[in-house]
Amino acid sequence: MFGDEGARRIGEAYAKTGDLANASRFYEHLVKKYPENAEYHTALAAIFAEIGRIEEAREHARRAVELDPTLKERVDNFYEYLKTK
């Protein structure tokens, strides 16, 4: 049907148009296939935050930092943002 890059682009397009339910489906697929990809975890965390899946957003943000410690400051800011949800 489509490759991994296609899945990422489709997920990104859904997110940009506000269709976060479909965006989450594509990123969940990518995270399952590539659990070591911090970028996919951060994207999914942001989507989950917007659709009210806060605990799952935290989990994916936490995993992103485990995979890429350079994301710590960005994720710390994200945690602060989650407090407003």
C-alpha positions as MATLAB code, in Angstrom:
seq = 'MFGDEGARRIGEAYAKTGDLANASRFYEHLVKKYPENAEYHTALAAIFAEIGRIEEAREHARRAVELDPTLKERVDNFYEYLKTK';
ca = [
       0.000    0.000    0.000;
       2.612    2.586    1.099;
       6.075    2.499    2.600;
       7.248    3.811    5.927;
       8.103    7.239    4.552;
       4.652    7.344    3.001;
       3.079    6.450    6.350;
       5.033    9.249    8.026;
       3.977   11.771    5.393;
       0.336   10.710    5.568;
       0.381   10.888    9.370;
       1.976   14.320    9.192;
      -0.598   15.501    6.650;
      -3.473   14.295    8.828;
      -1.960   16.096   11.820;
      -1.567   19.330    9.858;
      -5.198   19.231    8.773;
      -6.382   18.533   12.309;
      -7.422   14.924   11.741;
      -5.550   13.716   14.807;
      -7.380   10.406   15.115;
      -6.067    9.305   11.725;
      -2.671   10.881   12.366;
      -2.341    8.836   15.543;
      -3.103    5.617   13.644;
      -0.219    6.182   11.261;
       2.244    7.178   13.968;
       1.182    4.274   16.181;
       1.977    1.988   13.249;
       5.400    3.588   12.860;
       6.185    3.407   16.589;
       5.290   -0.281   16.641;
       7.491   -0.946   13.638;
      10.348    1.327   14.767;
      10.210    1.479   18.579;
      13.710    2.972   18.690;
      12.790    6.053   16.629;
      12.592    9.059   18.961;
      11.052   11.281   16.262;
       8.038    9.013   15.940;
       7.598    8.940   19.711;
       7.676   12.738   19.954;
       5.156   13.108   17.122;
       2.831   10.587   18.729;
       3.210   12.277   22.116;
       2.147   15.610   20.634;
      -0.843   14.065   18.868;
      -1.939   12.198   21.982;
      -1.711   15.387   24.024;
      -4.056   17.152   21.631;
      -6.669   14.397   21.698;
      -6.619   14.100   25.473;
      -4.601   10.915   25.821;
      -2.311   12.620   28.317;
      -0.788    9.618   30.068;
       0.091    8.045   26.730;
       1.574   11.375   25.627;
       3.809   11.355   28.710;
       4.876    7.768   28.064;
       5.923    8.488   24.485;
       7.715   11.689   25.470;
       9.576    9.799   28.193;
      10.565    7.096   25.710;
      11.797    9.707   23.234;
      14.226   11.092   25.835;
      15.429    7.600   26.677;
      16.226    7.101   23.008;
      17.656   10.579   22.424;
      18.809   12.434   25.545;
      19.283   15.625   23.528;
      15.473   15.929   23.553;
      15.356   16.383   27.338;
      14.807   20.158   27.341;
      12.175   19.917   24.616;
      10.357   17.157   26.500;
      10.596   19.050   29.792;
       8.831   21.949   28.061;
       6.269   19.492   26.721;
       5.597   18.221   30.255;
       4.944   21.808   31.337;
       2.537   22.185   28.440;
       0.727   19.006   29.496;
      -0.016   20.581   32.861;
      -2.305   23.022   31.031;
      -4.362   20.190   29.513;
];
